[in-house]
Amino acid sequence: MAENTNNNEYDVLVIGGGIAGEEAALNLANQNFKVILVEKDLSLGGKMIHLSKVFPTLDCAACITTPKVSETARHPNIHIFTYSEIENIEKKSEREFNATLIEKPTYVEDNCTGCQLCEEKCPVIVKDQYQWDLVGRKAIYIPFSIANPRIAAIDIDNCILCGACEKVCPADCIDFTQIEKKSQIKVKAVIIATGYNLFDAKIIKRYNVGTVKNVITSMQMERQLVPTRPFNNVLRPSDGKMPDNIAYVLCVGSRDETVGNPICSQVCCMYSTKQAQLIMGALPMADVTIYYINIRAFGKGFCEFYQQAKGMGVEFVKGKVARIEQGEDENVILRYEDIIKGTVQEAEHDLVVLSVGILPNTDYTGFFKNGGVEQDKFNYVKQTDELLSPALTSINGVFAAGTSTGPMDIPDTILSAGAASSETASYLRKAK
Ligand SMILES: Cc1cc2nc3c(=O)[nH]c(=O)nc-3n(C[C@H](O)[C@H](O)[C@H](O)COP(=O)(O)OP(=O)(O)OC[C@H]3O[C@@H](n4cnc5c(N)ncnc54)[C@H](O)[C@@H]3O)c2cc1C
């Protein structure tokens, strides 16, 4: 089973280092298959590593993710390439794929100790994409406090080449001469675990995102609720005031034909209910109102979780929000249809959270040279035998895991990754 990797040969290529990719890679590596895991970001962990707690158990997301990330990073049968991408994959024959791997330059060598002295000295401040633009970061930066690998990278587009980082680095690991590296790898099977994208609420013009102050996204609220730096505090962005009347608008970019995404994102009702409960803990005096079309509490323990939120005082209003406008004192006005009363209402809140939906990440459509992986009608990876073998795709030897096949929560992602790894293992064993 385990193969010599001297010639860049592996059993399986896993694309994407979120929870789905890690789970699939670990399952296979523990069966002694050699895995190459390619992650386009600077750190492993996907979206889950950025979450606060998880519904419905309210377990700390980082406490679950970081051991999994470390296990993946240290596994002797897993070879990880972060900040890397697959340019193309060619199927040569059954159980023989050739892929081109691109390693992007970070301009920092792997002997970086993560001491952050370079960050302190760097004079450039730009928006921090890992904190969803709520705070700033330097042009040389460690992506986030629990990043793995915990190695700095230079954002060359914003670097002013002043050399301050180079002067202060005790490990002498800054290297501005790095260039993109291309290499060829051979694998017998591929798992697509490229995850999802988030809906950009600016597309809904009547919500005036960007012009109305104190409207944030659910991912920005996740970051504020995380019990680690730089937040652990819920503050509204315009003036740093602690909000005391927070609203959630559900189905932003989901179940909405007008924005081209008619399907349910599966997780927004529950993550909003989770965040509302966490806010009640963080800001005991705050009122939280959730505007919803239908509450979809379909999973194990979800209905009880919803009832628990109601019991804690979270107000659920069955209403479709039509417009979001600027009010006085930097507050936000919601104009909505109250579906129970059959009337149009207005409400004022001091912070509004948009529960943005999940969209397909269509990167996978560009991977394959000779005949791409088929898409389903919503642009996720098509599951060719959705009921009986949900990990199969239109290419024999290519499997899909997690939200690359559609919106799902973490437990379903783990199940899906388990299915993908066991399908892959039996595919590889058939070769023996
Ligand atoms: C605000 C919010 C709160 C949530 N809260 C919860 C919760 O409490 N409980 C719960 O169960 N679920 C929750 N979820 C859902 C959860 O985020 C997903 O179920 C989970 O992250 C799916 O994992 P994944 O690995 O499939 O995808 P992702 O987490 O999207 O991981 C995909 C990985 O693939 C990488 N990648 C993408 N394209 C490429 C490429 N071309 N090459 C290489 N790598 C690539 C990405 O960088 C990423 O690391 C929440 C979602 C949101 C938006």
The ligand as an SDF file (V2000), in Angstrom:
LIG
                    3D

 53 58  0  0  0  0  0  0  0  0999 V2000
  -20.6570   31.8600    9.8470 C   0  0  0  0  0  0  0  0  0  0  0  0
  -20.5920   30.3450    9.8210 C   0  0  0  0  0  0  0  0  0  0  0  0
  -20.7120   29.6520   11.0120 C   0  0  0  0  0  0  0  0  0  0  0  0
  -20.7110   28.2410   11.0130 C   0  0  0  0  0  0  0  0  0  0  0  0
  -20.8750   27.5820   12.1950 N   0  0  0  0  0  0  0  0  0  0  0  0
  -20.9760   26.2260   12.1860 C   0  0  0  0  0  0  0  0  0  0  0  0
  -21.2300   25.5100   13.4060 C   0  0  0  0  0  0  0  0  0  0  0  0
  -21.3320   26.0930   14.4860 O   0  0  0  0  0  0  0  0  0  0  0  0
  -21.3640   24.1430   13.3440 N   0  0  0  0  0  0  0  0  0  0  0  0
  -21.2840   23.4600   12.1570 C   0  0  0  0  0  0  0  0  0  0  0  0
  -21.4420   22.2300   12.1670 O   0  0  0  0  0  0  0  0  0  0  0  0
  -21.0170   24.1210   10.9820 N   0  0  0  0  0  0  0  0  0  0  0  0
  -20.8710   25.4750   10.9860 C   0  0  0  0  0  0  0  0  0  0  0  0
  -20.5890   26.1260    9.7970 N   0  0  0  0  0  0  0  0  0  0  0  0
  -20.3510   25.3160    8.5710 C   0  0  0  0  0  0  0  0  0  0  0  0
  -18.8480   24.8960    8.4690 C   0  0  0  0  0  0  0  0  0  0  0  0
  -18.0840   26.0300    8.2250 O   0  0  0  0  0  0  0  0  0  0  0  0
  -18.6730   23.8620    7.3340 C   0  0  0  0  0  0  0  0  0  0  0  0
  -19.5010   22.7400    7.5670 O   0  0  0  0  0  0  0  0  0  0  0  0
  -17.2240   23.3580    7.2130 C   0  0  0  0  0  0  0  0  0  0  0  0
  -16.3110   24.4060    7.3170 O   0  0  0  0  0  0  0  0  0  0  0  0
  -17.0340   22.6380    5.8730 C   0  0  0  0  0  0  0  0  0  0  0  0
  -15.6860   22.2120    5.7630 O   0  0  0  0  0  0  0  0  0  0  0  0
  -15.0050   21.9380    4.3200 P   0  0  0  0  0  0  0  0  0  0  0  0
  -13.6800   21.3600    4.6040 O   0  0  0  0  0  0  0  0  0  0  0  0
  -15.9480   21.1930    3.4550 O   0  0  0  0  0  0  0  0  0  0  0  0
  -14.8530   23.3700    3.6450 O   0  0  0  0  0  0  0  0  0  0  0  0
  -13.8930   24.7060    3.9890 P   0  0  0  0  0  0  0  0  0  0  0  0
  -13.9650   24.9210    5.4490 O   0  0  0  0  0  0  0  0  0  0  0  0
  -14.4030   25.7100    3.0610 O   0  0  0  0  0  0  0  0  0  0  0  0
  -12.4530   24.1900    3.6160 O   0  0  0  0  0  0  0  0  0  0  0  0
  -12.0200   24.1150    2.2610 C   0  0  0  0  0  0  0  0  0  0  0  0
  -10.5140   24.2620    2.2050 C   0  0  0  0  0  0  0  0  0  0  0  0
  -10.0830   24.0850    0.8480 O   0  0  0  0  0  0  0  0  0  0  0  0
   -9.1620   25.1170    0.5110 C   0  0  0  0  0  0  0  0  0  0  0  0
   -9.2350   25.3370   -0.9470 N   0  0  0  0  0  0  0  0  0  0  0  0
  -10.2190   25.9320   -1.6430 C   0  0  0  0  0  0  0  0  0  0  0  0
   -9.9390   25.9350   -2.9500 N   0  0  0  0  0  0  0  0  0  0  0  0
   -8.7310   25.3270   -3.0900 C   0  0  0  0  0  0  0  0  0  0  0  0
   -7.8900   25.0430   -4.1960 C   0  0  0  0  0  0  0  0  0  0  0  0
   -8.2400   25.3910   -5.4270 N   0  0  0  0  0  0  0  0  0  0  0  0
   -6.7120   24.4220   -3.9750 N   0  0  0  0  0  0  0  0  0  0  0  0
   -6.3270   24.0830   -2.7180 C   0  0  0  0  0  0  0  0  0  0  0  0
   -7.0880   24.3400   -1.6190 N   0  0  0  0  0  0  0  0  0  0  0  0
   -8.2710   24.9450   -1.8040 C   0  0  0  0  0  0  0  0  0  0  0  0
   -9.6470   26.3180    1.3160 C   0  0  0  0  0  0  0  0  0  0  0  0
   -8.6170   27.2950    1.4630 O   0  0  0  0  0  0  0  0  0  0  0  0
  -10.0350   25.6400    2.6330 C   0  0  0  0  0  0  0  0  0  0  0  0
   -8.9330   25.5070    3.5020 O   0  0  0  0  0  0  0  0  0  0  0  0
  -20.5870   27.5150    9.7800 C   0  0  0  0  0  0  0  0  0  0  0  0
  -20.4650   28.2370    8.5780 C   0  0  0  0  0  0  0  0  0  0  0  0
  -20.4640   29.6390    8.5990 C   0  0  0  0  0  0  0  0  0  0  0  0
  -20.3700   30.3900    7.2990 C   0  0  0  0  0  0  0  0  0  0  0  0
  1  2  1  0
  2  3  1  0
  2 52  2  0
  3  4  2  0
  4  5  1  0
  4 50  1  0
  5  6  2  0
  6  7  1  0
  6 13  1  0
  7  8  2  0
  7  9  1  0
  9 10  1  0
 10 11  2  0
 10 12  1  0
 12 13  2  0
 13 14  1  0
 14 15  1  0
 14 50  1  0
 15 16  1  0
 16 17  1  0
 16 18  1  0
 18 19  1  0
 18 20  1  0
 20 21  1  0
 20 22  1  0
 22 23  1  0
 23 24  1  0
 24 25  2  0
 24 26  1  0
 24 27  1  0
 27 28  1  0
 28 29  2  0
 28 30  1  0
 28 31  1  0
 31 32  1  0
 32 33  1  0
 33 34  1  0
 33 48  1  0
 34 35  1  0
 35 36  1  0
 35 46  1  0
 36 37  1  0
 36 45  1  0
 37 38  2  0
 38 39  1  0
 39 40  1  0
 39 45  2  0
 40 41  1  0
 40 42  2  0
 42 43  1  0
 43 44  2  0
 44 45  1  0
 46 47  1  0
 46 48  1  0
 48 49  1  0
 50 51  2  0
 51 52  1  0
 52 53  1  0
M  END
$$$$
